[in-house]
């Protein structure tokens, strides 16, 4: 029996991305959000335009959904489904790293913890389910900010509040950090949200490569980082493995 056709999955991801956004998107933005080469993204858009599924603004060159898809639903994967599909992998990640695990999703211009697994050491811990994280200061937030155009748009105006003296509050520096996230496939923070705490996170992708959430660990700096405050490669690998496993379960290529 023949398998799925990658080009169709990618086209579907483009449509979902346009459906959940708040405005027109350029080729570069779409390519970056779906981790596609710009020529590939352009070819998909031209094909969808040819059948009326997307329209291109003649002035700006940006794309939006076409008249044939005005009824396309905007929600690809709700938080409850993301949690239910990822829960086993989150439990395994906590057991393998010995750290607290959180799954985050972008909701209404913010990053919300939709699942939290306690650090497996029987210490006193507070449940963080439902907590809103600063996208620019937490590893989970940086992952979603790097790939979610609607979240990035919501963050475009206004100040970047400093939660500690290490928080990135300069937009140029944050832009460079997000470009690095897209380059290496994961994000980290070291005392940028809370002093003494560090985090590592990676994107969860659905069909066609669309980022639908993020999974990560958080814990004491001396456990997650070496003496030079570099995130421990073994822990980064564990987080990436969990994110890839969940993504495979969701149908990502």
N, C-alpha and C positions, 0 to 999 in steps of 0.2 A: 504494500500500500504506500503510495507516495507521501512524503512528509510535507510540512508546511513550506510555503513559498516566502522566502525572506523579504522580497521586494514588496509583497502585499502587506506583510506585518509592519514593515517600515512606513508604508503609506498610511496604514491605520494609525500608527503612532503619531504621524504628522497631523492627521485630522483630530486626534484626541488633544494634542497639544494646542492647536488652534481653537478647539472648542472650549477648553478650560481657561484660556487666556482672556484678558480684558480689552485687547485691542489688536491691531495688525502687527505681524512679526516679520522681520527680515530673514533672508536666507541664512545669514551668519548666525542669528539667534536660534533658529530652528536646528541648524547643524550642530551648534554647541550643546543645546539641550538634549539632543538624541545621540550625541557622540558619533555623528556622521561626517564624512568628508563633504565640503561645500558643493562640489560637482554632483555628488550623489543626491544631496538634499535638493539641489536645483532641478535635477532630472525628475525627481518624484513630484515636486511642486508643478513643474510644467505639464506633467502627465495628468495630475489631478485638475489642473486648470483646464486642460483640454476637454475633460468630461464634465466640467461645471462644478466640481466639488470644492474648488477654491477659486478665489478671485484675487487679482493683483491690482493694487492701486496704481494708476498710471503716473501719478506724480512722485510718490515716494518709493514705488517698486516693492512695497511690503504686501504681505499676503493675509487674507482672512478667509473664513469659510464662505463657500459659494451658496447661491440660492438653492441648490439641490440638497444641501445639508443643513438647512436652517433649524431642523428639528433634532439635530444630533445632540445626544445627552452630554452634559459637561463633566459628569463624575465618572472616572474610569474605575477607581478602586476606593471604596470608602474605608474609614479607619477601622471599623470592626472586622471587615474582611481581611485587611492587611494584617491586623493583629492575629486573627485566627490562622492565617496561612504561615505566619512567621514564628508562632509561639514555641514550637518544638526546637527550632534552630536557636532561638534566644536563650532557652533553658540550657541547651548544650554549650553555647558560647560562655555563659556564666560559669558553668562547671569547668570548662577547659581553661579559662583565664583567671578564675577566682575573683572576678570583678562584677560590679553592677552592670546590667545591660539595659539599654533603653532603645525603643523604636520610636522614631519621630515621623510626623507627617506635616505637610504644609496645609494650614487651614485659615482661610480669611486673612491672609497677609501675615500670619504668624507661624511659628514652629511649635507643635504641641506633642507632648509625650503621650503616645497611645498605648504603650505597653512598657512595663518596668519589672525587671527580675532582680531581686535582692542579691547582693554579694553573698556567696554561700559560705559565710564564716560565723553565722549565728550572732553577729553583732547587732546592736540597735540601729535600725535604719528607718527612714521615713519614706512612705510610698510617694513616688513622684508622678503617678498617673495623672494626666491632665495638666501638668505643669507647662507653662508657656516659656520657651527658651529664646534668648536673644539670638537671632540668626547670625549676627556678625561675631558673636563671642563664644559660642559653643560649637564643638565639633559636629554634632548633628545638624545644627543650624547652618554651618558653613557648607556642608554637603548639599543641603536643599537649596541654599542661596546660590550655589554654583550652577545648579541645573534647572531650577524652577524660575522661569521668566516672570510669572505673575508675582511671585514672592520678591524677586529682585526689583520689580517695578514698584511694589508697595514700599520698599526700603529706599527708593531712589531719593526721595525728598526728606528733609529733616536731618537732625543730628544723629550721630552714632553714639549712644550713651556709653560712658566708661563704667564698667562694673568693678574693675581693678586697674592698677597702674599698667597692666600688660594688655588690656583690651585694645584691639585695633579700632581707632576712632578716625583715622585718616582714610578717606575713600580710595585714594590711589594705592595705598598699601593694602587695603582690603581687596581691591581689584586684582592686584598681583597675587595675593594669597588664594583667591578663588580660581585664578588661571592655573595655579599650581595644583589645586584640588582636581581640576579637570584633567590635568596632565598626568598625575600619579594615580588618580582613582580613589583617593581617600583624603580625609581631613583630620586635623588634630588641633587641640588647644592645650595650652599650658598656663594655668592660672589666669585665664582671660575672662572667665565667668565667676569663679570662686577661688580664693587663695588656697593653696595647698592641694588643689584638684586639677587633674588633667583628663583629657578625653581623646578617643580615637573613634572615627565613624566612617562608614562607606555607604554608597548608594544602593538602594533596592530598585531594580528595574522590572518593568512588566513587558508585555509583548511589544516588539519593535524597538525596545531600548528605552522607553519612556520611564524616567525616574518617578516612582510613586511613593517613596519613603526613604528612610535611612535607618541603619542599625549601628549601634556603637557601645563602647564600654566607657565607664568613668570611674576614677579612683584616685588614690593618693599619687602625687607627682613622683615620689621615689619608687613606686611600684610600676607605673606606666612609662617612666622615662629613665634614661641613664644619667650619669653624673653631669653630662653636657646638655641636659634637658632635651635630648633627642628621644622621640618615641621608640620604644623597644620593638625591633623588627618582628620578633616572634608574635607579639600581641597584634601588631598591624596585620600580619598574615592571618591570624585567627579571625579577626574582624572581616577581612576581605573574603575569606573562605565562607563565613556565615552569610554575608551579603550575596555572594554568588550562588550559594545553595538556595536561598530564598528566591532569588531572581529566576533560577532555573525552574523552581516549582510554579512560578507565576507565568512561565512561558517565554521568558527572555531568551534570546539566542546565545 
